[in-house]
Amino acid sequence: MRIAIPDLISNSYFPVIAAAELGCFKREGLDVGLELVVPVEKALAALKDGSLEFLGCSSHLVVGGFPEWHGAKLLCAQSQGMYWFLVMHSDLNPVHGDLGIVKGRRIGAAYWVGMALRRLLTERGIDPERHGVQIAPIPGAHGAGMSFGVMAAQALEDGRVDGFWANGMGAELAVRRGVGTVVLDARRDAGVPDYTMASVVASDELIARRPDVAAAAVRAIVSAHRALRQNVDLALEIGHRLFPKAEAELIVDLVRRDLPQYDAAISREAVDRMVDFSIAAGILKRRPEYEEVVATRFAPLWAA
């Protein structure tokens, strides 16, 4: 069996990474291999045709492979809240919380991730078009084996972008190298809506045909949460197995910071916010019911 994530050298989908590396899937009776699959549309297509059983990704982008939320459901959350950072070049003298600094600037952001930044800026009174905010992917950052956050930090250091909207690994690298300053931490700064969350997705077909397998995957994620809460240094061991040295040394601090968000539950309120955002972003036209988005039959397992 296969579970895919769209970014590996990052804390964004670390609960899935940990569930695979710590043997949580295996203890639930699942022989699951972890794969990095990019672009994420390729993973969604594989999920749809059945060649991929599970996908760990941002919840809002499921509609990229299952239009109008037909054919797939969220099994559980990997963590709570929107998990991206707005980082600007330190030479611009950015101030935490001052989003006006993006006006007239080049901001690197992956396609689906950039949607959230555009909406966030609009809600803060900054029109990307009118204020000259260029939000676009960073060339070369989405190839096989690439990590967007790592590449974003490098692009900022090279002067190819003025800032980026990406994961915690990219933000931490930029800050520690002295080239970036965090202007916004979407997960922790007050007043930032959580348009999306890191989740685990399966097709309706798999859920209907093999509910025991879907349930086992949820238990594996919950087990990984528990293991990391009990011993966060496990993240360092995993990092040394999978990441380059610099990123491996950082991952334990990033996971430690994320531990309060390690909760598998998916609330109705979170889904409502995601749906509102998706409609505003133009990737969703109808308003699906909570039960169409979330595989609620597995809700009792979220707090197991």
N, C-alpha and C positions, 0 to 999 in steps of 0.2 A: 504494500500500500504506500501511497505517497501523500505527503503534505508539503505544500510550497509556501514560500514567503517571497516578497518582492525586494527585500533588502536583508543582507546578512550581517554586515559589520556595523551593528547598530543595536541600541537598546529597544527600538520600537516594537519588535516582535520577539523579544527575548523569552517570554514564557513558552512560546512554541519551540524555540531553540532548546531551552532547558528541558522541556518535556521529552524531546528526542534524545538529548545528550545524557540525561540523568536516568534514562530507562523507564520513564513514567508510562510511555505508550506500551512498552514491552510488558510491564507489570500488569497492564490492563488487557493483555492478550493480543495486542496489535503489533504486527511487524511493519512499522512505519518508517520510511526513509524521508529525511528532510532534504528539500531541494530549493535552491535559489532559482526562481523562474522570472525572467524579465523579457519584454515588458509585462506588466501585470495582466494586460489583455490576453496574452498567451496563456497565462495560468487560468484565467476565467474560462477561456475556450476549452481547456483541458478538463476543468471541473464540469463543464456542461456536457462534454462528450463521454465522461466517465473514466477517462484515463488518469485523472487526478481525483483523489477522494476528499481532500481537505485543502483549504487555503487560509492562511493567516494574513489578514490585510486590514486596511481601513474600511469600516463598515459602509461608508457612502459609495465606494467605488464598485460595489457588487453590481449595480445597475449597468456597469460597462459591459458586462457579459450576460446579464439577465435583465433585459429592459423592463422597466416598470415593476421591478421586484417579482417577476414571475419565474419560478423554477429553482430558487435557492433560498436558504434561510441562515440566519446567524445562530450558531450553536451556543456560543458563550462569548464573553469578552475576554481578551487577554489582559486588558487593563482599562481603567476608567479615564475618560476625558481625551481631548484633542492634545496630541503629544509633540507638536512642532514648536520651533523657536524662530523668531525673527532676529537675525544677527546682521549688524551693519559694520562696515570697516571702521576700525578705531580711529583712523585719520580724519573721519568726518565728525568726530567728537559727539557721538550719539549719546542720548540720555535715555535711561530705562523708562519706558512708557510713552515716549514721544514718537508717535507713529508718523508725524509730519516729516520726519527725516527721509522717508521713502520718496517724496516728491521729486520727480526728475531723475530718479535713480534706476539702475539695472538690478533687479532682484532675481536671483536664481531660485527656481522652484520646479519640482516635477509637475507634470500636467494636472493630475488629480489633486495633488497637494496644493498647487497654486490656486485652485478654485476657492479653497477656504480662506486664503489670504485676501483674495479679491473681495470676497463677501465681508470679511472682517474690516477691511479698509473702508468699504462702502458704508457700513454701519457706523463707522467713526467719522463719516463726512469727507472721506478722501476718495474721489473718483479716479481710478487708475488712468483712464483715458485723458480726462481733462487735466489731471495733475502730472501727466507724463511719467507714470510709474510703469516701467517695462518689466513684467513678470513673465519669465520664460524659462524653459529647461536649459540646463547647462550642457553644451555640446560635449558628447563623449561620456557623460555621467550615467548613462543608462545601458551600457553594453554589458555583455556577459561577464560576471565576476566583479562588476563595479558596485560600489556603495555610494549612494547619492550624497549622504552627509559628508563622507570623507572627501569626495570629489568637490563638493561645494566649499568646504573649508580651504581646499587647495586653490580653487578658482578665486576665492576672496583674497588669498595671499598673493596670487599672481596678478591681481588687479583686473581680472576678466569680468568680475561683477562688483557692484558696490555693496551688496548684501545678499543674504539668502534666507529662505524659509524652509527649514529642514529639521532633521531629527536631532536628538540630544547628543549623539556622538559627534556630528558635524559642529554643533555649537560648542561643545567642550574642547574640541581640537582647535577651533579658531580662537577661543578665549585664551587657552593655555599657550598658544603660539604668539599671543599679543597682537593679532591682526583683527580680531573681532570683539564686538561688545554686544551683549544680549539686550535687545530693545524690548522684546516681548517673549515671555514664557507662557504659552497658551494654556498649559495644564495648571499652572500655579498662580498666575497673576489674576487678581480680582477682576470680575466683570467680563471675562473672556468666555463666550459661549462655546460649549463642546459640540461642534457640528458633527463630529464623528468620533470613533474610538477604534482601537486595535481589537480585532475580533477573529473568530474562527468560523469559517463558512463551509457549508456542505450543500449539495444539490438536494432538491426535494425528492429526487429519485432514490438517492442513497438513503436518505432519512426514512423513506417509506419501505424500502427493500431490506435495509440492514440497520434498524434502529439501535440494536445492541452495539454495533460498531460506532455509531454516532455518540451514543452514551459513553462508551469507553473513552472516546477522544475528549469529551468534556471532563471526565474524571481525571484524565492524564494532565490536563491544563491546571485543574484545581490542585492536583498533587504537586505539580511543579511550583505553583505559588507557595504552597506550604513548605516545600523543601528550601526554597530561597529565603523565606521569612525565618526559618529556623537556622539557616547557615548561608548568609549572603556570599561568603567566600567561595561557594560553589561556582558563582559567576566568573570568578577569576580563573578557576580551573577550566571551565568551558571556554573562556576567552583564549587561554593559551593553546587550546586544541584547535580553535577555528579561526582566530583573528591574527593579524600581524601584531608584532610585539607592542607597539605604542598603543594601539586600540585595545589590546588585551589588558594592558595595565589600567586603562580607564574604565572598563566595563563594570567592574565591581562597584565603583563609586556611583555610576549612573543607575545601576540596578538598585543600589541601596536607597537612592533618592526616589526611585519609582515605587518602592515597596508599598507605600500607603495606597497606591492606585491599583495594586494587584487584587482585583475582585472580579470574579467571573460573571457577575450578575449584569443583566441588560434591562434597565428600567424602561417603563413606558415613556417617561419624561425624556430620557435620552433619545429614544426612537423618534418621538415627536420633533425634537430639535433637529435631528438628522434629516427627517423628511422635509421639514420647513426649509432647511438649508438646501437640500437637493432640488426642491421645486424652484427656489430663488436662483440657484445656479443653472437651471435649465436642463438638468440631467434626469429629472423626474416630472411627469405631468400629472399623474393621478396621486391620490393620497391613500396608500395602502394601510390596512389595519395592522395593529401591533402583531397580531397572530400570523399575518402574512410575511412579516419581516423576521420574526424570531421563532425558533423552534421551541415553543413554550413547554412542550412535554418534558424537556430536560431541565427546566428551571429548578426542580428540587435538588439537582446535583450541583448547582452553582455554589451552594454553601456547605457542601458535604465535608 
